[in-house]
Amino acid sequence: MTELKTLWLTETIRLREEHAGALEDQEANRLARSAGGDLPTRIEARALWLAERDGLTGALRHWLQGARLALIVLAVLATVSGAGLAFAALSDGQAPVNVFWALGSLLGLNLILLLSWTSGLIFAGDYGATLGRLWLWLSEKLARDAKAAQLAPALLLLLQRQKLNRWALGVLVNGLWLLAMLSALAILLTLMATRRYGFVWETTILSGNTFVVMTQTLGALPALLGFSVPTVEMIRASGDTALNIESARQAWAAWLVGVLLVYGVLPRLLLALFCLWRWKVGRAALHLDLNLPGYAPLREQLMPSSERLGVSDAAPERLHQAEGGANALDSDGALLVAIELDDQRPWPPQLPKNVKDAGILDSRESRQKLLEQLTRFPPERLAIACDPRRSPDRGSLALIAELARSASATRIWLLQAPPGQALDAERLGDWHTALQQLELPFADCAPMNWLESGHD
């Protein structure tokens, strides 16, 4: 995952916690602490784990797919618009082409918006926001993921802190206009290659000298690139009627193409490249701002000066499935642990030599201590003993799921009732249902053979 995506997801998690309160993050904090690194690294590791758990990582992929589709839609619109400008400028060739009307059709709107973008960039820095909002709206709609709606605000806030939004919008705006101008240029050349056009200029209040000066001034820069400019005689003669001379038609056509290239295509190309360069430089300088609200409380949790035992967090909306064997660390050995057993039951049972006893987890401190140990030394096989006389409450199931994620393979041992007592069938069924949802194997007999050798 790129650094930008990491910061993006970190900012998304920060905004979620800022608006909805702290997330259930005990396991995320523990894994971030075990991964090591400085505080920004641990905050990012915590955010990535929470984003993966809560589906934001998948939502980001969907949003990026939607963003690419939205960009394709806008690119198609820009291409069609550019082609429309060229057709409007030259029409069907039945009548002579007024060169300055054609020039206005090709460059007028582009130059007006170019000046607006430049002035907005200098004085406000937010021109292009309308097109940017359109792109973000299309991206969200095409993503088809409700969670993706949280990503766009986080991205905007992330970019605004470094003023990168103006350069991102600059690449978008100038890139689309560059595509439109290239489309207009391509259609212009195609029409000129397949149809015969005559060129004239017309005026009521201006003199012919004005058009001579305008034509030569606009053609000065294209002439440096090798484009021909009509002679003074050609310009004056074209004021009366379209010259039926091949050299005159070619000179006017070359002049029109050169002006479109120099004043339409090249400025957009240079600005798009400039914005892209500023975007890449700014993106490389992006970093996590630890002064933002929400990060200060994480310092003691992720880099504690003294170990903090137990954090009271809000209940999660749902329990997350355990995935045996998902631990990336090398696992070894076998471990037996019990959850909240009463004094009537002797513990531990007799264990094979290669199976270790992790005791009974009956307090927050004992749970946290074991989870920290399992993070550093994950077992290959883990058996969790539970008393099915107790109800499978949310806390117990969350602990079982977290323990299971720390081992390569996990089995649940549902203990038999002590002599003279019986298990409640309905409560036992609740245990079976809950463990099936967690996708964990369970049995009512001791899995000692499996703990010792890895098979029954």
Sequence and secondary structure as in RCSB ss.txt:
>XXXX:A:sequence
MTELKTLWLTETIRLREEHAGALEDQEANRLARSAGGDLPTRIEARALWLAERDGLTGALRHWLQGARLALIVLA
VLATVSGAGLAFAALSDGQAPVNVFWALGSLLGLNLILLLSWTSGLIFAGDYGATLGRLWLWLSEKLARDAKAAQ
LAPALLLLLQRQKLNRWALGVLVNGLWLLAMLSALAILLTLMATRRYGFVWETTILSGNTFVVMTQTLGALPALL
GFSVPTVEMIRASGDTALNIESARQAWAAWLVGVLLVYGVLPRLLLALFCLWRWKVGRAALHLDLNLPGYAPLRE
QLMPSSERLGVSDAAPERLHQAEGGANALDSDGALLVAIELDDQRPWPPQLPKNVKDAGILDSRESRQKLLEQLT
RFPPERLAIACDPRRSPDRGSLALIAELARSASATRIWLLQAPPGQALDAERLGDWHTALQQLELPFADCAPMNW
LESGHD
>XXXX:A:secstr
  HHHHHHHHHHHHHHHHHH     HHHHHHHHHH   HHHHHHHHHHHHHHHTTHHHHHHHHHHHHHHHHHHHH
HHHHHHHHHHHHHHHTTSSS EEHHHHHHHHHHHHHHHHHHHHHHHHHTS TTHHHHHHHHHHHHHHH  GGGGG
HHHHHHHHHHHTT HHHHHHHHHHHHHHHHHHHHHHHHHHHHHHS   EE   SSS HHHHHHHHHHHHHHHHHT
T     HHHHHHTTTS    HHHHHHHHHHHHHHHIIIIIHHHHHHHHHHHHHHHHHHHT    TTSTTTHHHHH
HHS SS          SS     TT   S   SEEEEEES  TTS  S    TTEEEEEEE SHHHHHHHHHHHH
HS  SEEEEEE TTS   HHHHHHHHHHHHTSSEEEEEE    TT    HHHHHHHHHHHHHTT  EESS  HHH
HHHS  
